Amino acid sequence: MEDSILSSLEEQLTALYSEKEYLEKELGTSVPEQIYAEFTKLEESLVQLYEFKEFYRKIDSSKISIESLSSVFLSKERFTGI
């Protein structure tokens, strides 16, 4: 019985170190607080992007006079007829 518990603990420890190494390789850190902080920053950026998309819309630049751009973002309230 004791050997199976020891074996199970060793497997769990090996799995934990494997996960830690994976996080270090893929994210550059395995510290939970740093990973959480990065996800929080990503969430904030995503919220800002959605807010931007709510307030602006992409239009064909041939409808307005701007040189060397294929498209621009304008306030939806300013150009509702375009």
N, CA, C and O of each residue as an XYZ file, in Angstrom:
328
protein
N       0.824     -1.198      0.000
C       0.000      0.000      0.000
C       0.869      1.262      0.000
O       0.603      2.200     -0.751
N       1.896      1.283      0.836
C       2.765      2.439      0.935
C       3.519      2.685     -0.369
O       3.758      3.835     -0.738
N       3.893      1.617     -1.067
C       4.578      1.759     -2.353
C       3.671      2.404     -3.395
O       4.139      3.202     -4.206
N       2.383      2.072     -3.387
C       1.465      2.661     -4.356
C       1.235      4.142     -4.072
O       1.081      4.936     -5.000
N       1.211      4.511     -2.808
C       1.062      5.931     -2.447
C       2.301      6.699     -2.888
O       2.192      7.778     -3.470
N       3.475      6.147     -2.612
C       4.716      6.789     -3.020
C       4.800      6.916     -4.532
O       5.223      7.950     -5.049
N       4.400      5.873     -5.238
C       4.404      5.901     -6.701
C       3.441      6.955     -7.230
O       3.757      7.678     -8.176
N       2.275      7.038     -6.618
C       1.277      8.032     -7.033
C       1.797      9.447     -6.800
O       1.618     10.324     -7.644
N       2.440      9.669     -5.657
C       2.995     10.990     -5.362
C       4.109     11.355     -6.344
O       4.210     12.504     -6.772
N       4.931     10.389     -6.696
C       5.998     10.632     -7.661
C       5.425     10.985     -9.029
O       5.938     11.879     -9.702
N       4.365     10.290     -9.448
C       3.715     10.581    -10.735
C       3.114     11.978    -10.735
O       3.221     12.711    -11.718
N       2.479     12.341     -9.616
C       1.888     13.675     -9.512
C       2.967     14.757     -9.566
O       2.798     15.783    -10.225
N       4.081     14.514     -8.863
C       5.176     15.474     -8.854
C       5.791     15.616    -10.250
O       6.102     16.722    -10.692
N       5.957     14.505    -10.924
C       6.488     14.532    -12.286
C       5.544     15.300    -13.209
O       5.997     16.097    -14.031
N       4.240     15.070    -13.080
C       3.254     15.776    -13.902
C       3.276     17.281    -13.613
O       3.201     18.093    -14.536
N       3.377     17.648    -12.340
C       3.421     19.063    -11.970
C       4.650     19.757    -12.556
O       4.550     20.869    -13.075
N       5.808     19.101    -12.475
C       7.018     19.693    -13.049
C       6.922     19.774    -14.568
O       7.427     20.717    -15.177
N       6.285     18.799    -15.168
C       6.096     18.826    -16.623
C       5.208     20.009    -17.017
O       5.502     20.711    -17.984
N       4.129     20.228    -16.272
C       3.239     21.362    -16.533
C       3.969     22.685    -16.306
O       3.801     23.636    -17.070
N       4.777     22.735    -15.254
C       5.554     23.954    -14.953
C       6.521     24.264    -16.099
O       6.633     25.415    -16.521
N       7.212     23.253    -16.597
C       8.143     23.449    -17.709
C       7.403     23.913    -18.962
O       7.896     24.769    -19.696
N       6.225     23.348    -19.203
C       5.424     23.745    -20.364
C       5.036     25.222    -20.256
O       5.166     25.973    -21.223
N       4.565     25.632    -19.085
C       4.182     27.032    -18.892
C       5.377     27.963    -19.068
O       5.261     29.025    -19.679
N       6.515     27.562    -18.534
C       7.730     28.366    -18.699
C       8.083     28.521    -20.174
O       8.431     29.611    -20.629
N       7.989     27.428    -20.907
C       8.345     27.446    -22.334
C       7.355     28.273    -23.147
O       7.764     29.102    -23.960
N       6.071     28.059    -22.937
C       5.041     28.705    -23.758
C       4.718     30.134    -23.330
O       4.466     30.990    -24.178
N       4.722     30.400    -22.026
C       4.307     31.714    -21.534
C       5.456     32.535    -20.957
O       5.309     33.731    -20.708
N       6.591     31.890    -20.748
C       7.721     32.600    -20.167
C       7.676     32.673    -18.659
O       8.563     33.263    -18.042
N       6.661     32.084    -18.055
C       6.540     32.061    -16.593
C       5.624     30.926    -16.180
O       4.767     30.483    -16.945
N       5.822     30.468    -14.959
C       4.904     29.480    -14.394
C       4.336     29.990    -13.079
O       3.697     29.245    -12.336
N       4.574     31.268    -12.800
C       4.080     31.890    -11.566
C       2.610     32.266    -11.781
O       2.298     33.075    -12.655
N       1.714     31.685    -10.991
C       0.280     31.932    -11.192
C      -0.105     33.408    -11.188
O      -0.955     33.820    -11.976
N       0.500     34.206    -10.321
C       0.167     35.635    -10.260
C       0.543     36.352    -11.553
O      -0.189     37.228    -12.013
N       1.668     35.987    -12.134
C       2.088     36.610    -13.397
C       1.178     36.180    -14.544
O       0.821     36.995    -15.395
N       0.806     34.913    -14.569
C      -0.101     34.423    -15.609
C      -1.445     35.120    -15.485
O      -2.019     35.540    -16.489
N      -1.952     35.247    -14.265
C      -3.224     35.932    -14.040
C      -3.141     37.390    -14.477
O      -4.065     37.905    -15.106
N      -2.035     38.057    -14.145
C      -1.860     39.465    -14.534
C      -1.871     39.611    -16.054
O      -2.461     40.557    -16.577
N      -1.228     38.690    -16.765
C      -1.214     38.743    -18.227
C      -2.618     38.546    -18.801
O      -3.010     39.246    -19.734
N      -3.364     37.608    -18.254
C      -4.725     37.392    -18.732
C      -5.608     38.597    -18.436
O      -6.487     38.935    -19.229
N      -5.380     39.240    -17.305
C      -6.133     40.442    -16.972
C      -5.843     41.547    -17.984
O      -6.758     42.243    -18.425
N      -4.566     41.711    -18.354
C      -4.206     42.709    -19.371
C      -4.861     42.386    -20.711
O      -5.360     43.279    -21.395
N      -4.858     41.106    -21.082
C      -5.500     40.697    -22.335
C      -6.991     40.989    -22.306
O      -7.559     41.446    -23.298
N      -7.625     40.726    -21.171
C      -9.054     41.002    -21.045
C      -9.331     42.489    -21.198
O     -10.277     42.876    -21.885
N      -8.513     43.328    -20.562
C      -8.680     44.780    -20.675
C      -8.514     45.239    -22.119
O      -9.267     46.089    -22.594
N      -7.535     44.684    -22.809
C      -7.322     45.038    -24.222
C      -8.512     44.626    -25.076
O      -8.926     45.360    -25.974
N      -9.055     43.458    -24.794
C     -10.208     42.978    -25.548
C     -11.430     43.862    -25.304
O     -12.176     44.164    -26.236
N     -11.630     44.269    -24.073
C     -12.743     45.171    -23.750
C     -12.570     46.489    -24.500
O     -13.534     47.017    -25.054
N     -11.345     47.025    -24.520
C     -11.083     48.271    -25.251
C     -11.360     48.102    -26.742
O     -11.913     49.001    -27.376
N     -10.981     46.965    -27.300
C     -11.228     46.702    -28.710
C     -12.726     46.664    -29.001
O     -13.183     47.256    -29.979
N     -13.486     45.976    -28.162
C     -14.933     45.920    -28.367
C     -15.569     47.296    -28.217
O     -16.490     47.639    -28.959
N     -15.080     48.093    -27.255
C     -15.595     49.459    -27.106
C     -15.284     50.277    -28.350
O     -16.127     51.047    -28.810
N     -14.089     50.120    -28.897
C     -13.706     50.819    -30.116
C     -14.625     50.425    -31.258
O     -15.099     51.281    -32.006
N     -14.877     49.123    -31.392
C     -15.727     48.649    -32.481
C     -17.169     49.130    -32.318
O     -17.872     49.314    -33.311
N     -17.615     49.333    -31.087
C     -18.970     49.835    -30.857
C     -19.109     51.287    -31.301
O     -20.154     51.689    -31.813
N     -18.048     52.074    -31.101
C     -18.117     53.499    -31.372
C     -17.735     53.847    -32.807
O     -18.199     54.857    -33.336
N     -16.901     53.030    -33.446
C     -16.435     53.307    -34.799
C     -16.845     52.195    -35.750
O     -17.138     51.072    -35.339
N     -16.857     52.534    -37.018
C     -17.109     51.515    -38.029
C     -16.149     51.712    -39.180
O     -15.705     52.828    -39.450
N     -15.834     50.640    -39.848
C     -14.915     50.675    -40.979
C     -15.731     50.967    -42.230
O     -16.772     50.355    -42.469
N     -15.235     51.921    -43.030
C     -15.928     52.252    -44.273
C     -14.931     52.227    -45.428
O     -13.720     52.311    -45.223
N     -15.448     52.113    -46.612
C     -14.631     52.142    -47.825
C     -14.083     53.554    -47.990
O     -14.849     54.517    -47.999
N     -12.772     53.684    -48.120
C     -12.151     55.005    -48.190
C     -12.474     55.748    -49.487
O     -12.217     56.948    -49.582
N     -13.029     55.065    -50.479
C     -13.384     55.767    -51.718
C     -14.578     56.692    -51.508
O     -14.864     57.539    -52.355
N     -15.270     56.537    -50.392
C     -16.430     57.386    -50.110
C     -16.033     58.706    -49.467
O     -16.855     59.617    -49.372
N     -14.781     58.823    -49.024
C     -14.296     60.071    -48.443
C     -12.937     60.382    -49.068
O     -12.362     59.542    -49.759
N     -12.438     61.562    -48.831
C     -11.202     61.991    -49.464
C     -10.029     61.876    -48.495
O      -9.763     62.793    -47.718
N      -9.330     60.742    -48.548
C      -8.120     60.516    -47.747
C      -7.123     59.824    -48.657
O      -7.468     58.847    -49.321
N      -5.893     60.312    -48.697
C      -4.896     59.713    -49.573
C      -4.113     58.615    -48.866
O      -3.836     58.720    -47.671
N      -3.760     57.575    -49.588
C      -2.877     56.471    -49.218
C      -3.393     55.567    -48.100
O      -2.602     54.913    -47.420
N      -4.695     55.524    -47.907
C      -5.289     54.585    -46.949
C      -6.330     53.732    -47.672
O      -7.041     54.236    -48.542
N      -6.426     52.484    -47.335
C      -7.454     51.648    -47.958
C      -8.768     51.727    -47.207
O      -9.830     51.523    -47.795
N      -8.712     52.024    -45.901
C      -9.924     52.201    -45.112
C      -9.584     52.965    -43.845
O      -8.431     52.986    -43.417
N     -10.578     53.589    -43.251
C     -10.394     54.351    -42.014
C     -11.541     54.026    -41.070
O     -12.555     53.462    -41.480
N     -11.372     54.388    -39.798
C     -12.435     54.216    -38.821
C     -12.986     55.583    -38.462
O     -12.234     56.495    -38.120
N     -14.297     55.722    -38.541
C     -14.968     56.980    -38.231
C     -16.100     56.716    -37.252
O     -16.669     55.626    -37.204
N     -16.412     57.750    -36.472
C     -17.517     57.637    -35.541
C     -18.792     57.309    -36.287
O     -19.068     57.920    -37.320
N     -19.577     56.365    -35.799
C     -20.819     55.972    -36.458
C     -21.784     57.148    -36.544
O     -22.557     57.251    -37.496
N     -21.741     58.034    -35.552
C     -22.659     59.170    -35.534
C     -22.318     60.207    -36.608
O     -23.206     60.917    -37.079
N     -21.047     60.303    -37.000
C     -20.621     61.328    -37.960
C     -21.007     61.001    -39.386
O     -21.354     61.907    -40.144
N     -20.959     59.751    -39.774
C     -21.170     59.378    -41.167
C     -22.201     58.253    -41.276
O     -21.884     57.140    -41.697
N     -23.412     58.559    -40.898
C     -24.444     57.532    -40.951
C     -24.926     57.280    -42.381
O     -25.477     56.218    -42.671
N     -24.722     58.250    -43.274
C     -25.203     58.096    -44.645
C     -24.232     57.382    -45.563
O     -24.582     57.088    -46.705
N     -23.035     57.097    -45.108
C     -22.028     56.475    -46.001
C     -22.174     54.984    -45.987
O     -21.425     54.283    -46.667
